[in-house]
Amino acid sequence: MSEQQRRDGIAQALAAVDERIARACAAAGRSRAEVRLLAVTKTFPATDAALLTDLGQTDLAENRDQEAGAKAAEVRALRPQVRPRWHMVGRLQRNKARSVVRWADEVQSVDSVRLADALAKALHAANQAGERSGPLDVLIQASLDDDPSRGGCPLARLGELADHVAGLDGLRLRGVMAVAPLGADPAEAFARLAGAAGDLRRDHPEAVELSAGMSGDLEAAIAHGSTCVRVGTALLGARGLASP
Ligand SMILES: *Cc1c(COP(=O)(O)O)cnc(C)c1O
């Protein structure tokens, strides 16, 4: 496929996703401006990420540190004039914190006190070393299925973790993220998530973001208050088996 064909294909997919978001917002009586789109570029090449930025899509998300760090550097080389905002949405081990803060503007997958502490420490070191500047936006990942292997903080402990994150230097608590459980009704899960996010906002009014909804369930997420949908497949096509 030529670059022009790929560009046209991504442009069409982006327009279709935007239309889905607009319809879902209208159906929920919400303004389109309340919902932002993160393009999940995992497993796709830096050239695709660069094409997305050409089309005005500068919020990009990745789920693995190693792949993302390299891709962010490649996109910077391909499009030195644009400054995408990179979001980490995947499971993150503490020993990757120092690397993640070099490329990520926001980490949506903070699910433990230990990880939050590691990110705060890594951020401080990176700021000192001149590798980045400014605070790190953070979302707390909530678990909707209480399956520890899929990551996320149990809803009952969200408040505790939010209090901790809010007290850390350099980390800016922005909200809550979740992935719908496998094989269950996403609407029911997103309704529970919305309730928990609303409770959390009473103590942390700055935590306005609710990151929920992917290619298959963005309508249900928007109906339940999502402010941020994370879309990969519907924009870039099916992924191989390398990355879930
Ligand atoms: C891969 C991924 C997405 C995007 O999923 P699609 O179904 O391809 O849209 C969203 N969120 C997270 C956390 C992901 O890992």
The ligand as an SDF file (V2000), in Angstrom:
LIG
                    3D

 15 15  0  0  0  0  0  0  0  0999 V2000
   -5.4730   -1.6370   22.8420 C   0  0  0  0  0  0  0  0  0  0  0  0
   -6.1680   -0.7850   23.8360 C   0  0  0  0  0  0  0  0  0  0  0  0
   -7.2430    0.0350   23.4530 C   0  0  0  0  0  0  0  0  0  0  0  0
   -7.7910    0.0910   22.0400 C   0  0  0  0  0  0  0  0  0  0  0  0
   -8.5340   -1.0390   21.7630 O   0  0  0  0  0  0  0  0  0  0  0  0
   -9.3280   -1.2200   20.3690 P   0  0  0  0  0  0  0  0  0  0  0  0
  -10.3300   -2.2620   20.6630 O   0  0  0  0  0  0  0  0  0  0  0  0
   -8.3280   -1.6370   19.3630 O   0  0  0  0  0  0  0  0  0  0  0  0
   -9.9350    0.0930   20.0250 O   0  0  0  0  0  0  0  0  0  0  0  0
   -7.8310    0.8060   24.4260 C   0  0  0  0  0  0  0  0  0  0  0  0
   -7.4010    0.7910   25.7090 N   0  0  0  0  0  0  0  0  0  0  0  0
   -6.3760    0.0390   26.1030 C   0  0  0  0  0  0  0  0  0  0  0  0
   -5.9620    0.0640   27.5280 C   0  0  0  0  0  0  0  0  0  0  0  0
   -5.7300   -0.7970   25.1900 C   0  0  0  0  0  0  0  0  0  0  0  0
   -4.7160   -1.5650   25.5950 O   0  0  0  0  0  0  0  0  0  0  0  0
  1  2  1  0
  2  3  1  0
  2 14  2  0
  3  4  1  0
  3 10  2  0
  4  5  1  0
  5  6  1  0
  6  7  2  0
  6  8  1  0
  6  9  1  0
 10 11  1  0
 11 12  2  0
 12 13  1  0
 12 14  1  0
 14 15  1  0
M  END
$$$$
